[in-house]
Amino acid sequence: MWTNFEPSGESQAGKGNGATMAKEVLAVIVGNRDFFPDVLVAEARKDLLKLFADVGIEVVILSPEETKLGAVETWQDAKRCGELFKKHAESISGILVCLPNFGDEKAVADSIRLSGLKVPILVQASPDDLDQFGLDRRRDSFCGKISVCNNLRQYGLPYTLTHDHTVAVLSESFRNDLLRFLEVCRVSRGLRQVRIGAVGARPNAFNTTRYSEKLLEKSGISVNTVDLSEIFGRANGLANDDSRVLRRVDQIKSYADTSAAPAEALLKMARFATVLDEWMDELGLEATAIQCWNSLQKNFGVNVCTIMSMMSERMLPSACEVDIAGVVSMYALQLASGRPSALVDWNNNYGNDPDKCVLFHCGNWAKEFLPDPRMGSAEILGTTLGPENTIGALAGRTPSGPLTYARISTDDLTGTIRAFVGEGVFTDDPLSTIGAKAVVQIPQLRLLMQHICKNGFEHHAAMNRSHCASSVAEALSNYLGWDVYHHAA
């Protein structure tokens, strides 16, 4: 059967930014072995359904009418389970293997193989109680989990472990395991089917934003391109009094303080945004990377940082300088956390503090990072392109809070995709400078910088106001097969 539950409250992943996260579906295998007590299986199944109802997860699980206790322990059970999962394959984002007792490791692995699912797998084992080692309550799940993992490896099925080797289903520890696993599922599934738009050519001076479309495509990440001239042409064809343009101007004004921006600049941004939205809708794109300088300033007379910020805030991440690998990094963090991401420069040391640095960009960070954004000119670009041509950058300071950073990079020399990910915090340390900026504290920052430089990573990284590094690392390395460095793991 396919049991559906309504969530009892807001998903952890969506808290804090108003994002609507789709309800997730897990396939569940409850393992059993015939000479262990049946009551353990019935209790585990009941506890699982309660937990899923509390968290707001839909579940695909055998019913007690389909197999003994709704569990899996024979070849016939495995066939029924595989068929059930196959029927709902389009909806399932991950598999949970629950071992209330030793379980039948072969039946578990066969069930997954027969389903044809290629999704993350979480293996849980329930702990024995020291005062319940009699035959009526003995579990041996501690040992059974080892056997299940052995068989999954033999079958070529990657899997994820809980923090503790054995953990009770209704414990807070397993609840956290489950929420982290859902993050892994979202990253793994989301990256395998994302469609990204490359708007314009990369700035000629920036070899650092080179990337391999073919390596990304191999992992399911498709890149669609458009020349800036096409966007400019269509944008210039829109009248300033077009209802779509005027509506977008109102949205820009309500998003940031635009008191320093000329009306003509706001109209240019609005026309650009209208055309870009239409192009994204036509191709079903979920993220973009835009050549934000210097063709925009020379040929269109404006910065589109605010438009990019608004897209990222709407969970349609947008990166500057046609940094496609950078926006993939942003998207991965967004999938895990359910919060907007931003692209940053590792920009400055912070005095003599070895574990702090300054993150900076001209001003396209989502409002998530800039609570009171002010629109103005991009002061650095303005020195060469003219301040009147660089209106549209946002200035502001990111307040203290959690930080996860990540960078994905395609490596043509080895034919692989590499990444690093880690955690830290945003701080409120004093900082007086222009643009969008933040001060961050990262444990062993010196070692991270050495890793970045020695391995030839880019100067851009994605950041997110959450702690989700372990989930992102697990998804990228274990399920996408990328080479991942998890800093200070």
Secondary structure as GFF3:
##gff-version 3
##sequence-region A 1 489
A	DSSP	beta_strand	2	3	.	.	.	ID=ss1
A	DSSP	three_ten_helix	12	14	.	.	.	ID=ss2
A	DSSP	beta_strand	25	30	.	.	.	ID=ss3
A	DSSP	alpha_helix	38	55	.	.	.	ID=ss4
A	DSSP	beta_strand	58	61	.	.	.	ID=ss5
A	DSSP	three_ten_helix	68	70	.	.	.	ID=ss6
A	DSSP	alpha_helix	75	87	.	.	.	ID=ss7
A	DSSP	beta_strand	94	99	.	.	.	ID=ss8
A	DSSP	alpha_helix	105	115	.	.	.	ID=ss9
A	DSSP	beta_strand	121	125	.	.	.	ID=ss10
A	DSSP	alpha_helix	141	154	.	.	.	ID=ss11
A	DSSP	beta_strand	160	161	.	.	.	ID=ss12
A	DSSP	alpha_helix	172	191	.	.	.	ID=ss13
A	DSSP	beta_strand	195	199	.	.	.	ID=ss14
A	DSSP	three_ten_helix	207	209	.	.	.	ID=ss15
A	DSSP	alpha_helix	213	218	.	.	.	ID=ss16
A	DSSP	beta_strand	222	226	.	.	.	ID=ss17
A	DSSP	alpha_helix	228	236	.	.	.	ID=ss18
A	DSSP	alpha_helix	243	255	.	.	.	ID=ss19
A	DSSP	alpha_helix	263	283	.	.	.	ID=ss20
A	DSSP	beta_strand	287	290	.	.	.	ID=ss21
A	DSSP	alpha_helix	295	299	.	.	.	ID=ss22
A	DSSP	alpha_helix	305	313	.	.	.	ID=ss23
A	DSSP	beta_strand	318	320	.	.	.	ID=ss24
A	DSSP	alpha_helix	324	337	.	.	.	ID=ss25
A	DSSP	beta_strand	341	349	.	.	.	ID=ss26
A	DSSP	beta_strand	356	361	.	.	.	ID=ss27
A	DSSP	beta_strand	374	377	.	.	.	ID=ss28
A	DSSP	alpha_helix	379	385	.	.	.	ID=ss29
A	DSSP	three_ten_helix	387	389	.	.	.	ID=ss30
A	DSSP	beta_strand	391	397	.	.	.	ID=ss31
A	DSSP	beta_strand	401	411	.	.	.	ID=ss32
A	DSSP	beta_strand	416	427	.	.	.	ID=ss33
A	DSSP	beta_strand	436	441	.	.	.	ID=ss34
A	DSSP	alpha_helix	445	454	.	.	.	ID=ss35
A	DSSP	beta_strand	460	464	.	.	.	ID=ss36
A	DSSP	alpha_helix	469	474	.	.	.	ID=ss37
A	DSSP	pi_helix	475	479	.	.	.	ID=ss38
A	DSSP	beta_strand	483	486	.	.	.	ID=ss39
###
